[in-house]
Amino acid sequence: MAAADRERLVQTLRLAESLGAETVTLSGTDAARELVALAQSRNVSKIVVGKTGLSRWRERWSGSFVNDVMRQS
């Protein structure tokens, strides 16, 4: 990850925490699986994620994080 991207991520996490959110850093080879596993272990009933404006063709080719989370939940 580029230094500028990492700094933006850190700033975003700090903002979320200052607004009362709990942030968690996960590691693994499948981000969607890790997120769903964490949510299940904490009895989370709703996961809110954003979705980029990828075309349907591109989404089918490269996959969609949102679809992966929904499929595994």
N, C-alpha and C positions, 0 to 999 in steps of 0.2 A: 504494500500500500504506500502510495506517495506520501511524503511528509505533510503536504497541504491537506490531503484527504484525511490523514490521521488526526491532524489538529482540528479539522472541522468536526470529525466524529467526537473527539474529546469535548469540544465546546457544546455540541448537541446533547451529550450525556450529562454534562454539568447543568445545562439548562433544565433538562428533564428532572434531575434530582432537586434542583432549587424550587421546582414547582410541585414537589412532593412525590415524584415517581421513584420507584426502586429500579435501578438498572442492574443488569446481570450480563456478564460476558461469558459466552458459551464457546466451547471448542469441539470440533468433530469434523467428519467428512460430509455430513448431510445436515445443513443448517435447519431445514424444515423438521427433520426427525428430532434434532436436539431441542428445538423450540417446543414441539408438541410433548416431548418427554418431560421437560421442565414444567410445562403447564399442567400436565396430568399429575405430576408428583406434588404440585401445590394446589390441586383442585381448582384450577382456573377454569371459569365457565365461558369466557370470551377472550379471543385474541384479536387485536386490531393491528393490521399491517397496511402499508401503502402499496400501491401498484403503479409501476411505471407505464408510460404510454407506448409500449412496444406494439408493433403490428401483430395481428393474429398469426401470420406466417412466421414471424420471428419468434413469437412465443411458443409455437409448436416445435420449432427447430431447436431452440435453446432451453425450453422449459420455463415454467413460471413458479416462483417461490410461493406465491399465494395459492396456486392450484396444488402444489405439493403439500402445503400445510393443511389445506382442506381435505385432501385425499387421506392424509395420515391421522387426522383427528377423529 
